[in-house]
Amino acid sequence: MDREESLFDQAVKRLDRAISLVEQKLASGAPVTPGSDAERERLARELAEARAREKELELAGAEASAALAKAIEEINAALEPQSEDA
């Protein structure tokens, strides 16, 4: 999972750099020239992969959260009878 997260982080960093370059060009008044078709396709593919990975991570986080909530409920239920006897 760490490798996949680092791939996602790398894609996000590349996207951030690309956006920063476009913003700098726009701020300087320089014309923004489109990249090659291959570059656009690569970036679109990386973005789609990053979005898919983001959804996977969100799902994994929700599952982990639900499992933790269930474990907390079970622990609390196990402790309740002991509290009443005390």
C-alpha positions in Angstrom: 0.0 0.0 0.0 2.9 2.4 0.7 4.2 1.9 -2.8 0.8 2.6 -4.3 0.4 5.7 -2.1 3.8 7.0 -3.1 2.9 6.5 -6.8 -0.3 8.5 -6.1 1.8 11.2 -4.3 4.2 11.4 -7.2 1.4 11.8 -9.7 -0.1 14.6 -7.5 3.3 16.3 -7.3 3.7 16.2 -11.1 0.3 17.6 -11.6 1.0 20.4 -9.0 4.3 21.2 -10.9 2.5 21.3 -14.2 -0.2 23.6 -12.8 2.4 25.9 -11.3 4.2 26.2 -14.7 0.9 27.1 -16.4 0.1 29.6 -13.7 3.6 31.2 -14.1 3.2 31.4 -17.8 -0.2 33.0 -17.5 1.1 35.5 -14.9 4.0 36.5 -17.2 1.8 37.0 -20.2 3.6 34.3 -22.1 1.5 32.2 -24.5 0.6 28.8 -23.1 1.3 26.3 -25.8 -0.3 22.9 -25.6 2.0 19.9 -25.2 2.1 17.0 -27.6 -0.8 14.7 -28.0 1.3 12.0 -26.3 2.0 14.2 -23.4 -1.7 15.1 -23.0 -2.7 11.4 -23.2 0.0 10.5 -20.6 -1.2 13.2 -18.2 -4.8 12.2 -18.7 -4.0 8.6 -18.0 -2.0 9.5 -14.9 -4.8 11.7 -13.7 -7.4 8.9 -14.2 -5.1 6.4 -12.4 -4.6 8.9 -9.5 -8.4 9.4 -9.2 -9.0 5.6 -9.3 -6.4 5.2 -6.6 -7.9 8.0 -4.5 -11.3 6.2 -4.6 -9.6 2.9 -3.5 -7.9 4.7 -0.6 -11.2 6.4 0.4 -12.9 3.0 0.4 -10.1 1.4 2.4 -10.3 4.3 4.9 -14.0 3.9 5.3 -13.6 0.1 5.8 -10.9 0.7 8.4 -13.1 3.2 10.2 -16.0 0.9 10.2 -13.9 -1.9 11.6 -12.5 0.4 14.3 -16.0 1.5 15.3 -17.1 -2.1 15.6 -14.1 -3.0 17.7 -14.8 0.0 20.0 -18.4 -1.1 20.4 -17.3 -4.7 21.2 -14.8 -3.4 23.8 -17.4 -1.2 25.4 -19.9 -4.0 25.5 -17.3 -6.3 27.1 -16.5 -3.6 29.7 -20.2 -2.7 30.6 -21.0 -5.8 32.7 -17.8 -5.3 34.7 -18.8 -1.7 35.4 -22.2 -2.7 36.7 -20.8 -5.3 39.1 -18.3 -2.8 40.6 
